[in-house]
Amino acid sequence: MGRWKSVIGERLKSRTLDNQRTESRIGVSVLNKMTSLGHPTFERVS
């Protein structure tokens, strides 16, 4: 939740429920993309 609030904001800006759902989905995909970019990949070396 802390990451969500710092990147997206503390509250939804849309008024209608459908628009809030869309806003949430966009926020989740942005955070997932940021998370995937920050994870290191490991390869086993013999």
Secondary structure, 3 states (H helix, E strand, C coil): CHHHHHHCCCCCCCCCHHHHHHHHHHHHHHHHHHHHHHCCCCCCCC
